[in-house]
Amino acid sequence: MDKVMEKIAVDIEKELEKKKALEEKLKACNDRIRSLENKRLEAENAQMVSSIRALNISPEELGALLASIKSGKPVSEPVKAPQKEELEEKAV
């Protein structure tokens, strides 16, 4: 019976080593996936910034444009940034 127990113990050790190796591979894969997802996000952000800069509008005009899009207003005419007086009126 001792030989059977020893064989089982050896088999358990082998399986635990395989499990550890697989866990290390899984961790490496997850790390690569995270890295690739970060690279994709950086590329998307760079593309958005480039597209916005190509519009050649001021940050205020960009804010007004995005606000009009969000509110559902048509954007067929040029969007102008609200003047300080208009902003003060809304705040009141």
C-alpha positions in Angstrom: 0.0 0.0 0.0 2.9 2.3 0.6 3.9 2.2 -3.1 0.4 3.2 -4.1 0.4 6.1 -1.7 3.8 7.2 -3.0 2.7 7.0 -6.6 -0.4 9.1 -5.8 1.8 11.7 -4.0 4.2 11.9 -7.0 1.2 12.3 -9.3 -0.2 15.1 -7.1 3.2 16.9 -7.2 3.4 16.6 -11.0 -0.2 18.0 -11.4 0.6 20.8 -9.0 3.7 21.7 -11.0 1.6 21.7 -14.2 -1.0 23.9 -12.5 1.7 26.4 -11.4 3.1 26.5 -14.9 -0.3 27.1 -16.4 -1.1 29.9 -13.9 2.2 31.6 -14.8 1.3 31.4 -18.5 -2.2 32.7 -17.8 -0.8 35.6 -15.8 1.6 36.4 -18.7 -1.3 36.3 -21.2 -3.4 38.6 -19.0 -0.5 41.0 -18.7 -0.1 41.1 -22.5 -3.9 41.6 -22.9 -3.8 44.5 -20.4 -0.8 46.0 -22.3 -2.5 45.7 -25.7 -5.8 47.2 -24.3 -3.8 50.2 -23.0 -2.1 50.6 -26.3 -5.5 50.5 -28.1 -6.9 53.2 -25.7 -3.8 55.4 -26.2 -4.2 55.1 -30.0 -7.9 55.9 -29.8 -7.2 58.9 -27.6 -4.4 60.1 -30.0 -6.8 59.7 -32.9 -9.5 61.8 -31.2 -7.1 64.5 -30.2 -5.8 64.6 -33.8 -9.3 64.8 -35.2 -10.3 67.6 -32.8 -7.1 69.6 -33.5 -7.8 69.3 -37.2 -11.1 71.2 -36.6 -8.9 74.2 -35.7 -11.4 75.6 -33.2 -10.9 77.1 -29.7 -11.5 75.0 -26.6 -14.6 77.2 -25.9 -16.0 76.5 -29.4 -15.3 72.8 -28.9 -17.2 72.9 -25.6 -20.1 74.7 -27.2 -20.1 72.2 -30.1 -20.1 69.2 -27.7 -22.9 70.8 -25.6 -25.0 71.4 -28.7 -24.5 67.8 -29.8 -25.4 66.5 -26.3 -28.5 68.7 -26.2 -29.7 67.5 -29.6 -29.5 70.9 -31.3 -28.7 70.8 -35.0 -25.1 71.6 -35.8 -25.6 72.8 -39.3 -24.6 76.4 -38.5 -21.3 77.4 -36.9 -21.3 76.9 -33.1 -20.1 79.8 -31.1 -19.0 79.7 -27.5 -21.4 81.3 -25.1 -20.4 84.8 -24.0 -19.7 85.5 -20.4 -23.0 87.3 -20.0 -24.9 84.3 -21.3 -23.1 82.0 -18.8 -23.8 84.4 -16.0 -27.5 84.5 -16.9 -27.7 80.7 -16.8 -26.0 80.6 -13.5 -28.7 82.8 -11.9 
